[in-house]
Amino acid sequence: MNAAQPKEPAGQQSQPAPPDQATPDRMKSDRAVPGRPGPDGAQVNGVVPDQVESVPDQGDSTPDQGASTPSRAGRDLRAAIGVGVGLGALALVSLLTIHQLFIGVVAAAVVVATIELTGALRRAAGIQVALVPVLVGGQAMIWLSWPWHRDAVLASFVVTIMVVMVWRFRGGADGYLRDVAASIFTVAYVPFFAAFAAMLVEP
């Protein structure tokens, strides 16, 4: 037998819940939906209703066709190609006309390459190459390789290394081994190898 349930007094009806009181139906209807503002225009999931996403202007992103194209090394690609073609033409002209001019081309290329390598080592790792003895010894290897060949190149290479070791004493003991090793590497990598190209020009 069911228990008697209390009845509401006549004339009294259920009152709706106050607006600020949460009910199950209202909680479902007010559930946050991404991209839709909350009940009072509040921020929902980090999105403000009146927030407009800024779209970057695509009109200025087109590169200038007339500007020069830089390479990955940060240099002007057109200028680098022009310099390479000019040096190649100069080398061919010297080989086809007066062979001794080719030694001058190699010597000039050694100076430029040595300065470039020295600057790259200084900027990348703070290595101080003994530039003066490296440049002087490199020119000695190039110009002595043609009349006296391999013996003069090896003698100049050894003397350059000894001068580099003494020259670096002025900088103190801090980083001495690193700088001397980098200087010897520069001497062997640029002028020593270039001297064999100069020896190809027979008198």
NORSUL-V545795 format. One record per helix or strand of 3 or more residues. SS is the DSSP state (H for helix, E for strand). FROM is the first residue (numbers start at 1). TO is the last residue. If there is no record, write none. Layout:
ss=SS from=FROM to=TO
ss=SS from=FROM to=TO
This chain:
ss=H from=24 to=29
ss=H from=77 to=96
ss=H from=100 to=125
ss=H from=131 to=171
ss=H from=176 to=198
